[in-house]
């Protein structure tokens, strides 16, 4: 497999590809904290350093998560007095999926950490 050429945007592309693999897990984690509506999820992700995630990515993912039975939605009045918002909360199945995903992520990230050199130590493992 060919590696992408280094250049402007490569880091952002890599970040985007890595994020695609764990965005569903991040979404479940946010919903485990408390029920949220779509834009609120985008804001929470950005606050935590995942500013590349847009509403265009979150809403289809929320629909898939709901269809899979991992979350359920309900409408509640907007705090600003506008139209009611559609909130999402985890189901029992969603909590179980989050726990399993966290275990899988930790195993995976620990394995990657064993392969990648630690840049703070001069690039050697």
C-alpha positions as CSV (number, residue, x, y, z in Angstrom):
1,X,0.0,0.0,0.0
2,X,1.4,3.4,-1.0
3,X,1.7,6.0,1.7
4,X,0.3,9.5,0.9
5,X,2.8,12.1,-0.1
6,X,3.8,14.5,2.6
7,X,2.4,17.9,2.1
8,X,-0.1,20.5,3.3
9,X,-3.2,18.8,4.5
10,X,-1.7,15.4,5.1
11,X,-1.9,15.7,8.9
12,X,-5.5,16.8,8.6
13,X,-6.3,13.9,6.3
14,X,-4.8,11.4,8.7
15,X,-6.7,13.0,11.6
16,X,-9.9,12.7,9.6
17,X,-9.2,9.0,8.8
18,X,-8.4,8.1,12.4
19,X,-11.5,10.0,13.6
20,X,-13.8,8.1,11.2
21,X,-12.9,4.9,13.0
22,X,-13.8,6.1,16.5
23,X,-16.4,8.8,16.0
24,X,-19.2,6.5,16.9
25,X,-17.5,5.6,20.1
26,X,-16.9,9.3,20.9
27,X,-20.6,10.0,20.2
28,X,-21.7,7.2,22.6
29,X,-19.3,8.5,25.3
30,X,-20.9,12.0,25.0
31,X,-24.4,10.6,25.2
32,X,-23.4,8.5,28.2
33,X,-22.6,11.8,30.0
34,X,-26.1,13.2,29.4
35,X,-28.7,13.5,26.7
36,X,-27.6,15.9,23.9
37,X,-28.9,17.3,20.7
38,X,-26.9,17.2,17.4
39,X,-25.2,20.6,17.4
40,X,-24.4,20.3,21.1
41,X,-22.5,17.1,20.2
42,X,-20.5,19.0,17.6
43,X,-19.7,21.7,20.1
44,X,-18.6,19.1,22.8
45,X,-16.4,17.3,20.3
46,X,-14.8,20.6,19.2
47,X,-14.2,21.6,22.9
48,X,-12.3,18.3,23.3
49,X,-10.1,18.8,20.3
50,X,-12.1,17.2,17.6
51,X,-13.0,20.3,15.7
52,X,-13.0,18.5,12.3
53,X,-16.3,16.9,13.1
54,X,-19.2,18.8,11.4
55,X,-23.0,18.6,11.8
56,X,-22.9,16.8,8.4
57,X,-21.0,13.9,10.0
58,X,-22.9,13.8,13.3
59,X,-26.5,13.8,12.1
60,X,-26.2,10.7,9.9
61,X,-24.2,9.0,12.7
62,X,-27.0,9.8,15.2
63,X,-29.5,8.3,12.8
64,X,-27.4,5.1,12.5
65,X,-26.9,4.8,16.2
66,X,-30.6,5.2,16.8
67,X,-31.5,2.7,14.1
68,X,-29.1,0.2,15.7
69,X,-30.9,0.6,19.1
70,X,-27.9,2.2,20.8
71,X,-29.6,5.5,21.4
72,X,-33.2,6.8,21.5
73,X,-34.5,10.2,20.7
74,X,-37.1,12.5,22.2
75,X,-38.1,16.1,21.8
76,X,-37.8,18.7,24.5
77,X,-38.3,22.5,24.5
78,X,-35.3,24.6,23.6
79,X,-33.8,26.6,26.4
80,X,-33.7,29.6,24.1
81,X,-37.5,29.4,23.5
82,X,-37.2,28.2,19.9
83,X,-38.6,25.1,18.4
84,X,-38.3,21.9,20.4
85,X,-35.0,20.1,20.0
86,X,-34.4,16.4,19.3
87,X,-32.3,15.0,22.0
88,X,-30.5,11.6,22.0
89,X,-29.8,9.4,25.0
90,X,-28.1,6.0,25.3
91,X,-30.1,2.8,25.7
92,X,-28.9,-0.1,27.8
93,X,-27.6,-1.6,24.6
94,X,-25.7,1.6,23.9
95,X,-24.1,1.6,27.3
96,X,-22.9,-2.0,26.7
97,X,-21.6,-1.1,23.3
98,X,-19.7,1.8,24.7
99,X,-18.1,-0.3,27.4
100,X,-17.1,-2.9,24.8
101,X,-15.8,-0.2,22.5
102,X,-13.7,1.4,25.2
103,X,-12.0,-2.0,25.9
104,X,-11.3,-2.5,22.2
105,X,-10.0,1.0,21.8
106,X,-7.6,0.7,24.8
107,X,-6.2,-2.6,23.4
108,X,-5.8,-1.1,20.0
109,X,-4.2,2.2,21.1
110,X,-1.9,0.4,23.5
111,X,-0.8,-1.8,20.6
112,X,-0.2,1.2,18.4
113,X,1.8,2.9,21.2
114,X,4.0,-0.1,21.3
115,X,4.8,0.3,17.5
116,X,5.1,4.1,17.2
117,X,8.2,5.7,18.6
118,X,7.7,8.3,21.3
119,X,8.8,11.6,19.8
120,X,9.7,13.0,23.2
121,X,12.5,10.5,23.4
122,X,14.2,11.5,20.2
123,X,12.3,9.1,17.9
124,X,13.5,5.8,19.4
125,X,11.3,3.2,21.0
